[in-house]
Amino acid sequence: MSAASISEFERLKPRETYKAIKDMIKKYEKISEVTPDMDEVDCAIQRTATMVVEDLKEVFTVFKSGD
């Protein structure tokens, strides 16, 4: 790979990754919303989605810090 190719890759990669993480957070936040008509299975999915959101937010914080 030439230096130009690497620079182009590095220039685009963070933006795409940033958007992908933000989109996943939104997706799982929507799933993690509690509604009055939830059954046991729905509650289990909601709890799992809540944990996924927490994990994604941690990853996003690390991503923004550049570590």
C-alpha positions in Angstrom: 0.0 0.0 0.0 1.2 3.5 -0.8 1.2 6.2 1.8 -1.7 7.9 0.1 -3.8 4.7 0.4 -3.1 4.4 4.1 -3.9 8.1 4.7 -7.2 7.7 2.8 -8.0 4.6 4.8 -7.3 6.3 8.1 -9.2 9.4 7.1 -12.4 7.5 6.3 -12.3 4.7 8.9 -13.0 6.7 12.1 -16.0 8.4 10.6 -17.6 5.1 9.5 -16.8 3.4 12.8 -18.1 6.4 14.7 -21.4 6.3 12.8 -21.7 2.5 13.2 -21.3 2.6 16.9 -23.7 5.5 17.3 -26.3 3.6 15.1 -25.9 0.5 17.2 -26.4 2.5 20.5 -29.6 4.0 19.1 -30.8 0.5 17.9 -30.3 -1.2 21.3 -31.6 1.8 23.2 -34.9 1.4 21.3 -35.0 -2.3 22.1 -34.2 -1.6 25.7 -37.2 0.6 26.2 -39.7 -0.8 28.7 -43.4 -1.1 27.6 -46.4 -2.0 29.8 -47.3 -5.0 27.6 -44.0 -6.9 28.0 -43.9 -10.6 28.9 -41.0 -12.5 30.4 -39.3 -13.0 27.1 -39.6 -9.3 26.2 -38.2 -8.4 29.6 -35.2 -10.7 29.1 -34.5 -9.2 25.7 -34.9 -5.7 27.2 -32.4 -6.5 30.0 -29.9 -7.9 27.5 -30.3 -4.9 25.2 -29.7 -2.6 28.2 -26.4 -4.4 28.9 -25.4 -4.1 25.2 -26.1 -0.4 25.3 -23.8 0.0 28.4 -21.0 -2.0 26.7 -21.4 0.0 23.4 -21.2 3.2 25.3 -17.9 2.1 27.0 -16.5 1.1 23.6 -17.6 4.5 22.2 -15.8 6.3 25.0 -12.6 4.4 24.3 -13.0 5.0 20.6 -13.4 8.8 21.1 -10.4 8.9 23.3 -8.2 7.3 20.7 -6.9 4.6 22.9 
